[in-house]
Each structure stands twice: as structure tokens, then as C-alpha cells.
Amino acid sequence: MAAHAGEKAQKTGDFYCAKCDEKVHVTSGHTIPKCPNGHSEYETRRNEPGNK
Ligand SMILES: [Zn+2]
């Protein structure tokens, strides 16, 4: 499931840039920003238990 910068996040979680794998944390209902390297396409993955 992919997401793009400028869209509203439907769920809180971490988005990983499809180009450079940079992680961006987005809260549900907030607009997804571009990644720090200027990309706008994300692969979405939920926070996984035990990932901290
Ligand atoms: Zn990127």
C-alpha cells in the first residue's frame, strides 16, 4: 500500500520513502510531508510491536 506527500494519513504510523527508505512519522489526519530528501512516494508500514 503506497502513500504520497500531500495526502492525509489515514492511520498514525511510520512512512518509509519508496526511493531512499527515509522514515517519516505521521499522525492520523495530518498531511504527509515530503521526505527529507525531497521524495514524495512512500511505502506504508505500521508500527510493529517490539520495534523500539
Ligand atoms: Zn526519499
N, CA, C, O and the ligand as a Tripos MOL2 file, in Angstrom:
@<TRIPOS>MOLECULE
protein
  209   207    53     0     0
PROTEIN
NO_CHARGES

@<TRIPOS>ATOM
      1 N           0.8480   -1.1880    0.0000 N.3       1 MET1
      2 CA          0.0000    0.0000    0.0000 C.3       1 MET1
      3 C           0.8860    1.2400    0.0000 C.2       1 MET1
      4 O           1.7290    1.3970    0.8830 O.2       1 MET1
      5 N           0.7120    2.0880   -0.9410 N.am      2 ALA2
      6 CA          1.5670    3.2640   -1.0740 C.3       2 ALA2
      7 C           0.8310    4.5220   -0.6290 C.2       2 ALA2
      8 O          -0.3980    4.5670   -0.6010 O.2       2 ALA2
      9 N           1.5940    5.5170   -0.2910 N.am      3 ALA3
     10 CA          1.0390    6.8210    0.0610 C.3       3 ALA3
     11 C           1.9150    7.9000   -0.5670 C.2       3 ALA3
     12 O           3.0630    7.6460   -0.9310 O.2       3 ALA3
     13 N           1.3690    9.0930   -0.6890 N.am      4 HIS4
     14 CA          2.1220   10.1690   -1.3190 C.3       4 HIS4
     15 C           2.0820   11.4320   -0.4670 C.2       4 HIS4
     16 O           1.1070   11.6810    0.2430 O.2       4 HIS4
     17 N           3.1370   12.2180   -0.5410 N.am      5 ALA5
     18 CA          3.1660   13.5040    0.1510 C.3       5 ALA5
     19 C           1.9920   14.3530   -0.3060 C.2       5 ALA5
     20 O           1.6460   14.3770   -1.4870 O.2       5 ALA5
     21 N           1.3820   15.0530    0.6510 N.am      6 GLY6
     22 CA          0.2320   15.8930    0.3460 C.3       6 GLY6
     23 C          -1.0860   15.2210    0.6610 C.2       6 GLY6
     24 O          -2.1180   15.8860    0.7650 O.2       6 GLY6
     25 N          -1.0590   13.9090    0.8120 N.am      7 GLU7
     26 CA         -2.2700   13.1950    1.2050 C.3       7 GLU7
     27 C          -2.4010   13.2110    2.7270 C.2       7 GLU7
     28 O          -1.4160   13.3940    3.4420 O.2       7 GLU7
     29 N          -3.6080   13.0210    3.2070 N.am      8 LYS8
     30 CA         -3.7890   12.8950    4.6500 C.3       8 LYS8
     31 C          -3.5810   11.4480    5.0610 C.2       8 LYS8
     32 O          -4.0820   10.5150    4.4330 O.2       8 LYS8
     33 N          -2.8220   11.2940    6.1410 N.am      9 ALA9
     34 CA         -2.5830    9.9540    6.6610 C.3       9 ALA9
     35 C          -3.8710    9.4030    7.2620 C.2       9 ALA9
     36 O          -4.5200   10.0700    8.0690 O.2       9 ALA9
     37 N          -4.2280    8.2250    6.8820 N.am     10 GLN10
     38 CA         -5.4490    7.6110    7.4170 C.3      10 GLN10
     39 C          -5.1870    6.9380    8.7620 C.2      10 GLN10
     40 O          -6.1030    6.7140    9.5530 O.2      10 GLN10
     41 N          -3.9260    6.6260    8.9990 N.am     11 LYS11
     42 CA         -3.5620    5.9930   10.2570 C.3      11 LYS11
     43 C          -2.2490    6.5880   10.7450 C.2      11 LYS11
     44 O          -1.3980    6.9950    9.9540 O.2      11 LYS11
     45 N          -2.1050    6.6290   12.0470 N.am     12 THR12
     46 CA         -0.8280    7.0500   12.6130 C.3      12 THR12
     47 C           0.1950    5.9510   12.4130 C.2      12 THR12
     48 O          -0.0800    4.7720   12.6360 O.2      12 THR12
     49 N           1.3680    6.3530   11.9920 N.am     13 GLY13
     50 CA          2.4040    5.3450   11.8150 C.3      13 GLY13
     51 C           3.6130    5.9190   11.1190 C.2      13 GLY13
     52 O           3.7000    7.1250   10.8890 O.2      13 GLY13
     53 N           4.5320    5.0610   10.7900 N.am     14 ASP14
     54 CA          5.7580    5.4610   10.1250 C.3      14 ASP14
     55 C           5.6530    5.1820    8.6360 C.2      14 ASP14
     56 O           5.2700    4.0930    8.2080 O.2      14 ASP14
     57 N           6.0020    6.1900    7.8690 N.am     15 PHE15
     58 CA          6.0270    6.0440    6.4180 C.3      15 PHE15
     59 C           7.4840    5.9490    5.9830 C.2      15 PHE15
     60 O           8.3390    6.6940    6.4610 O.2      15 PHE15
     61 N           7.7470    5.0370    5.0850 N.am     16 TYR16
     62 CA          9.1060    4.8710    4.5860 C.3      16 TYR16
     63 C           9.1630    5.2840    3.1230 C.2      16 TYR16
     64 O           8.4040    4.7900    2.2890 O.2      16 TYR16
     65 N          10.0770    6.2010    2.8310 N.am     17 CYS17
     66 CA         10.2170    6.6900    1.4600 C.3      17 CYS17
     67 C          10.5090    5.5130    0.5170 C.2      17 CYS17
     68 O          11.3530    4.6630    0.8020 O.2      17 CYS17
     69 N           9.7960    5.4890   -0.6010 N.am     18 ALA18
     70 CA          9.9820    4.4020   -1.5620 C.3      18 ALA18
     71 C          11.3070    4.5370   -2.3020 C.2      18 ALA18
     72 O          11.7950    3.5710   -2.8880 O.2      18 ALA18
     73 N          11.8890    5.7330   -2.2760 N.am     19 LYS19
     74 CA         13.1240    5.9810   -3.0250 C.3      19 LYS19
     75 C          14.3740    5.7930   -2.1700 C.2      19 LYS19
     76 O          15.3490    5.1740   -2.5970 O.2      19 LYS19
     77 N          14.3250    6.3410   -0.9490 N.am     20 CYS20
     78 CA         15.5460    6.3400   -0.1440 C.3      20 CYS20
     79 C          15.3590    5.6950    1.2200 C.2      20 CYS20
     80 O          16.3110    5.6160    1.9970 O.2      20 CYS20
     81 N          14.1510    5.2340    1.5270 N.am     21 ASP21
     82 CA         13.8740    4.5000    2.7600 C.3      21 ASP21
     83 C          13.9640    5.3730    4.0070 C.2      21 ASP21
     84 O          14.0840    4.8580    5.1180 O.2      21 ASP21
     85 N          13.9070    6.6700    3.8330 N.am     22 GLU22
     86 CA         13.8700    7.5720    4.9870 C.3      22 GLU22
     87 C          12.5490    7.3860    5.7150 C.2      22 GLU22
     88 O          11.5060    7.2250    5.0830 O.2      22 GLU22
     89 N          12.5890    7.4050    7.0430 N.am     23 LYS23
     90 CA         11.3730    7.2060    7.8250 C.3      23 LYS23
     91 C          10.7790    8.5420    8.2270 C.2      23 LYS23
     92 O          11.4830    9.4270    8.7110 O.2      23 LYS23
     93 N           9.4680    8.6820    8.0210 N.am     24 VAL24
     94 CA          8.7560    9.8780    8.4370 C.3      24 VAL24
     95 C           7.5550    9.4400    9.2700 C.2      24 VAL24
     96 O           6.7380    8.6370    8.8180 O.2      24 VAL24
     97 N           7.4530    9.9670   10.4770 N.am     25 HIS25
     98 CA          6.3240    9.6100   11.3350 C.3      25 HIS25
     99 C           5.1790   10.5810   11.0880 C.2      25 HIS25
    100 O           5.3690   11.7970   11.1200 O.2      25 HIS25
    101 N           4.0060   10.0500   10.8460 N.am     26 VAL26
    102 CA          2.8430   10.8830   10.5570 C.3      26 VAL26
    103 C           1.6940   10.4640   11.4640 C.2      26 VAL26
    104 O           1.4350    9.2790   11.6760 O.2      26 VAL26
    105 N           1.0100   11.4850   11.9960 N.am     27 THR27
    106 CA         -0.1390   11.2360   12.8520 C.3      27 THR27
    107 C          -1.4130   11.2140   12.0180 C.2      27 THR27
    108 O          -1.5510   11.9670   11.0530 O.2      27 THR27
    109 N          -2.3290   10.3540   12.3950 N.am     28 SER28
    110 CA         -3.5920   10.2140   11.6720 C.3      28 SER28
    111 C          -4.2770   11.5610   11.4730 C.2      28 SER28
    112 O          -4.4050   12.3370   12.4200 O.2      28 SER28
    113 N          -4.7160   11.8440   10.2540 N.am     29 GLY29
    114 CA         -5.4150   13.0790    9.9410 C.3      29 GLY29
    115 C          -4.5070   14.2140    9.5190 C.2      29 GLY29
    116 O          -4.9820   15.2600    9.0750 O.2      29 GLY29
    117 N          -3.2020   14.0220    9.6510 N.am     30 HIS30
    118 CA         -2.2440   15.0460    9.2560 C.3      30 HIS30
    119 C          -1.7620   14.7930    7.8300 C.2      30 HIS30
    120 O          -1.7830   13.6650    7.3370 O.2      30 HIS30
    121 N          -1.3340   15.8580    7.1910 N.am     31 THR31
    122 CA         -0.8250   15.7250    5.8300 C.3      31 THR31
    123 C           0.5620   15.0930    5.8320 C.2      31 THR31
    124 O           1.4120   15.4350    6.6550 O.2      31 THR31
    125 N           0.7740   14.1870    4.9220 N.am     32 ILE32
    126 CA          2.0680   13.5220    4.8040 C.3      32 ILE32
    127 C           3.0620   14.4830    4.1450 C.2      32 ILE32
    128 O           2.8190   14.9590    3.0350 O.2      32 ILE32
    129 N           4.1720   14.7690    4.8180 N.am     33 PRO33
    130 CA          5.1820   15.6610    4.2300 C.3      33 PRO33
    131 C           6.0670   14.9270    3.2360 C.2      33 PRO33
    132 O           6.0640   13.6980    3.1660 O.2      33 PRO33
    133 N           6.8250   15.7060    2.4670 N.am     34 LYS34
    134 CA          7.8610   15.0720    1.6510 C.3      34 LYS34
    135 C           8.9570   14.5440    2.5620 C.2      34 LYS34
    136 O           9.1480   15.0410    3.6720 O.2      34 LYS34
    137 N           9.6610   13.5530    2.0950 N.am     35 CYS35
    138 CA         10.7670   13.0370    2.8830 C.3      35 CYS35
    139 C          11.8940   14.0770    2.8910 C.2      35 CYS35
    140 O          11.9250   14.9650    2.0390 O.2      35 CYS35
    141 N          12.8260   13.9640    3.8620 N.am     36 PRO36
    142 CA         13.8990   14.9680    3.9760 C.3      36 PRO36
    143 C          14.7340   15.1130    2.7100 C.2      36 PRO36
    144 O          15.4250   16.1160    2.5340 O.2      36 PRO36
    145 N          14.6770   14.1380    1.8440 N.am     37 ASN37
    146 CA         15.4510   14.1870    0.6050 C.3      37 ASN37
    147 C          14.6060   14.6090   -0.5970 C.2      37 ASN37
    148 O          15.0680   14.5610   -1.7370 O.2      37 ASN37
    149 N          13.3650   15.0240   -0.3310 N.am     38 GLY38
    150 CA         12.5670   15.6300   -1.3870 C.3      38 GLY38
    151 C          11.6860   14.6790   -2.1730 C.2      38 GLY38
    152 O          11.0790   15.0680   -3.1700 O.2      38 GLY38
    153 N          11.6150   13.4320   -1.7290 N.am     39 HIS39
    154 CA         10.7590   12.4790   -2.4350 C.3      39 HIS39
    155 C           9.3420   12.5460   -1.8960 C.2      39 HIS39
    156 O           9.1150   13.0550   -0.7990 O.2      39 HIS39
    157 N           8.4080   12.0440   -2.6460 N.am     40 SER40
    158 CA          7.0090   12.1780   -2.2290 C.3      40 SER40
    159 C           6.2350   10.8610   -2.2930 C.2      40 SER40
    160 O           5.0170   10.8400   -2.1160 O.2      40 SER40
    161 N           6.9330    9.7910   -2.5410 N.am     41 GLU41
    162 CA          6.2540    8.4940   -2.6350 C.3      41 GLU41
    163 C           6.6880    7.6080   -1.4690 C.2      41 GLU41
    164 O           7.8800    7.4310   -1.2200 O.2      41 GLU41
    165 N           5.7250    7.0670   -0.7760 N.am     42 TYR42
    166 CA          6.0250    6.2650    0.4080 C.3      42 TYR42
    167 C           5.4370    4.8740    0.3040 C.2      42 TYR42
    168 O           4.4000    4.6460   -0.3180 O.2      42 TYR42
    169 N           6.1440    3.9580    0.9380 N.am     43 GLU43
    170 CA          5.5330    2.6840    1.2690 C.3      43 GLU43
    171 C           5.1250    2.7690    2.7260 C.2      43 GLU43
    172 O           5.9090    3.2160    3.5640 O.2      43 GLU43
    173 N           3.9390    2.3570    3.0310 N.am     44 THR44
    174 CA          3.4560    2.4920    4.3990 C.3      44 THR44
    175 C           3.6390    1.1960    5.1590 C.2      44 THR44
    176 O           3.3770    0.1050    4.6520 O.2      44 THR44
    177 N           4.0920    1.3480    6.3760 N.am     45 ARG45
    178 CA          4.1990    0.2020    7.2750 C.3      45 ARG45
    179 C           3.7420    0.6740    8.6450 C.2      45 ARG45
    180 O           4.0930    1.7670    9.0870 O.2      45 ARG45
    181 N           2.9970   -0.1170    9.2770 N.am     46 ARG46
    182 CA          2.5450    0.2410   10.6200 C.3      46 ARG46
    183 C           3.6730    0.0530   11.6100 C.2      46 ARG46
    184 O           4.6230   -0.6940   11.3770 O.2      46 ARG46
    185 N           3.5350    0.7580   12.7280 N.am     47 ASN47
    186 CA          4.4470    0.4910   13.8400 C.3      47 ASN47
    187 C           4.3120   -0.9520   14.2470 C.2      47 ASN47
    188 O           3.2050   -1.4430   14.4720 O.2      47 ASN47
    189 N           5.4210   -1.6250   14.3410 N.am     48 GLU48
    190 CA          5.3600   -3.0190   14.7160 C.3      48 GLU48
    191 C           5.7720   -3.1890   16.1740 C.2      48 GLU48
    192 O           6.7160   -2.5470   16.6370 O.2      48 GLU48
    193 N           5.0730   -4.0420   16.8860 N.am     49 PRO49
    194 CA          5.4120   -4.2790   18.2950 C.3      49 PRO49
    195 C           6.8510   -4.7560   18.4240 C.2      49 PRO49
    196 O           7.3290   -5.5620   17.6260 O.2      49 PRO49
    197 N           7.5320   -4.2430   19.4470 N.am     50 GLY50
    198 CA          8.8910   -4.6690   19.6760 C.3      50 GLY50
    199 C           9.8930   -4.0290   18.7440 C.2      50 GLY50
    200 O          11.0160   -4.5110   18.5990 O.2      50 GLY50
    201 N           9.4870   -2.9460   18.1120 N.am     51 ASN51
    202 CA         10.3690   -2.2960   17.1450 C.3      51 ASN51
    203 C          11.1260   -1.1310   17.7600 C.2      51 ASN51
    204 O          11.7530   -0.3560   17.0380 O.2      51 ASN51
    205 N          11.0820   -0.9920   19.0870 N.am     52 LYS52
    206 CA         11.7940    0.1110   19.6880 C.3      52 LYS52
    207 C          13.0090   -0.3880   20.4620 C.2      52 LYS52
    208 O          13.7420    0.4120   21.0440 O.2      52 LYS52
    209 ZN         13.2550    9.9320   -0.0100 Zn       53 ZN53
@<TRIPOS>BOND
     1     1     2 1
     2     2     3 1
     3     3     4 2
     4     3     5 am
     5     5     6 1
     6     6     7 1
     7     7     8 2
     8     7     9 am
     9     9    10 1
    10    10    11 1
    11    11    12 2
    12    11    13 am
    13    13    14 1
    14    14    15 1
    15    15    16 2
    16    15    17 am
    17    17    18 1
    18    18    19 1
    19    19    20 2
    20    19    21 am
    21    21    22 1
    22    22    23 1
    23    23    24 2
    24    23    25 am
    25    25    26 1
    26    26    27 1
    27    27    28 2
    28    27    29 am
    29    29    30 1
    30    30    31 1
    31    31    32 2
    32    31    33 am
    33    33    34 1
    34    34    35 1
    35    35    36 2
    36    35    37 am
    37    37    38 1
    38    38    39 1
    39    39    40 2
    40    39    41 am
    41    41    42 1
    42    42    43 1
    43    43    44 2
    44    43    45 am
    45    45    46 1
    46    46    47 1
    47    47    48 2
    48    47    49 am
    49    49    50 1
    50    50    51 1
    51    51    52 2
    52    51    53 am
    53    53    54 1
    54    54    55 1
    55    55    56 2
    56    55    57 am
    57    57    58 1
    58    58    59 1
    59    59    60 2
    60    59    61 am
    61    61    62 1
    62    62    63 1
    63    63    64 2
    64    63    65 am
    65    65    66 1
    66    66    67 1
    67    67    68 2
    68    67    69 am
    69    69    70 1
    70    70    71 1
    71    71    72 2
    72    71    73 am
    73    73    74 1
    74    74    75 1
    75    75    76 2
    76    75    77 am
    77    77    78 1
    78    78    79 1
    79    79    80 2
    80    79    81 am
    81    81    82 1
    82    82    83 1
    83    83    84 2
    84    83    85 am
    85    85    86 1
    86    86    87 1
    87    87    88 2
    88    87    89 am
    89    89    90 1
    90    90    91 1
    91    91    92 2
    92    91    93 am
    93    93    94 1
    94    94    95 1
    95    95    96 2
    96    95    97 am
    97    97    98 1
    98    98    99 1
    99    99   100 2
   100    99   101 am
   101   101   102 1
   102   102   103 1
   103   103   104 2
   104   103   105 am
   105   105   106 1
   106   106   107 1
   107   107   108 2
   108   107   109 am
   109   109   110 1
   110   110   111 1
   111   111   112 2
   112   111   113 am
   113   113   114 1
   114   114   115 1
   115   115   116 2
   116   115   117 am
   117   117   118 1
   118   118   119 1
   119   119   120 2
   120   119   121 am
   121   121   122 1
   122   122   123 1
   123   123   124 2
   124   123   125 am
   125   125   126 1
   126   126   127 1
   127   127   128 2
   128   127   129 am
   129   129   130 1
   130   130   131 1
   131   131   132 2
   132   131   133 am
   133   133   134 1
   134   134   135 1
   135   135   136 2
   136   135   137 am
   137   137   138 1
   138   138   139 1
   139   139   140 2
   140   139   141 am
   141   141   142 1
   142   142   143 1
   143   143   144 2
   144   143   145 am
   145   145   146 1
   146   146   147 1
   147   147   148 2
   148   147   149 am
   149   149   150 1
   150   150   151 1
   151   151   152 2
   152   151   153 am
   153   153   154 1
   154   154   155 1
   155   155   156 2
   156   155   157 am
   157   157   158 1
   158   158   159 1
   159   159   160 2
   160   159   161 am
   161   161   162 1
   162   162   163 1
   163   163   164 2
   164   163   165 am
   165   165   166 1
   166   166   167 1
   167   167   168 2
   168   167   169 am
   169   169   170 1
   170   170   171 1
   171   171   172 2
   172   171   173 am
   173   173   174 1
   174   174   175 1
   175   175   176 2
   176   175   177 am
   177   177   178 1
   178   178   179 1
   179   179   180 2
   180   179   181 am
   181   181   182 1
   182   182   183 1
   183   183   184 2
   184   183   185 am
   185   185   186 1
   186   186   187 1
   187   187   188 2
   188   187   189 am
   189   189   190 1
   190   190   191 1
   191   191   192 2
   192   191   193 am
   193   193   194 1
   194   194   195 1
   195   195   196 2
   196   195   197 am
   197   197   198 1
   198   198   199 1
   199   199   200 2
   200   199   201 am
   201   201   202 1
   202   202   203 1
   203   203   204 2
   204   203   205 am
   205   205   206 1
   206   206   207 1
   207   207   208 2
@<TRIPOS>SUBSTRUCTURE
     1 MET1         2 RESIDUE 1 A MET
     2 ALA2         6 RESIDUE 1 A ALA
     3 ALA3        10 RESIDUE 1 A ALA
     4 HIS4        14 RESIDUE 1 A HIS
     5 ALA5        18 RESIDUE 1 A ALA
     6 GLY6        22 RESIDUE 1 A GLY
     7 GLU7        26 RESIDUE 1 A GLU
     8 LYS8        30 RESIDUE 1 A LYS
     9 ALA9        34 RESIDUE 1 A ALA
    10 GLN10       38 RESIDUE 1 A GLN
    11 LYS11       42 RESIDUE 1 A LYS
    12 THR12       46 RESIDUE 1 A THR
    13 GLY13       50 RESIDUE 1 A GLY
    14 ASP14       54 RESIDUE 1 A ASP
    15 PHE15       58 RESIDUE 1 A PHE
    16 TYR16       62 RESIDUE 1 A TYR
    17 CYS17       66 RESIDUE 1 A CYS
    18 ALA18       70 RESIDUE 1 A ALA
    19 LYS19       74 RESIDUE 1 A LYS
    20 CYS20       78 RESIDUE 1 A CYS
    21 ASP21       82 RESIDUE 1 A ASP
    22 GLU22       86 RESIDUE 1 A GLU
    23 LYS23       90 RESIDUE 1 A LYS
    24 VAL24       94 RESIDUE 1 A VAL
    25 HIS25       98 RESIDUE 1 A HIS
    26 VAL26      102 RESIDUE 1 A VAL
    27 THR27      106 RESIDUE 1 A THR
    28 SER28      110 RESIDUE 1 A SER
    29 GLY29      114 RESIDUE 1 A GLY
    30 HIS30      118 RESIDUE 1 A HIS
    31 THR31      122 RESIDUE 1 A THR
    32 ILE32      126 RESIDUE 1 A ILE
    33 PRO33      130 RESIDUE 1 A PRO
    34 LYS34      134 RESIDUE 1 A LYS
    35 CYS35      138 RESIDUE 1 A CYS
    36 PRO36      142 RESIDUE 1 A PRO
    37 ASN37      146 RESIDUE 1 A ASN
    38 GLY38      150 RESIDUE 1 A GLY
    39 HIS39      154 RESIDUE 1 A HIS
    40 SER40      158 RESIDUE 1 A SER
    41 GLU41      162 RESIDUE 1 A GLU
    42 TYR42      166 RESIDUE 1 A TYR
    43 GLU43      170 RESIDUE 1 A GLU
    44 THR44      174 RESIDUE 1 A THR
    45 ARG45      178 RESIDUE 1 A ARG
    46 ARG46      182 RESIDUE 1 A ARG
    47 ASN47      186 RESIDUE 1 A ASN
    48 GLU48      190 RESIDUE 1 A GLU
    49 PRO49      194 RESIDUE 1 A PRO
    50 GLY50      198 RESIDUE 1 A GLY
    51 ASN51      202 RESIDUE 1 A ASN
    52 LYS52      206 RESIDUE 1 A LYS
    53 ZN53       209 GROUP 0 **** ****
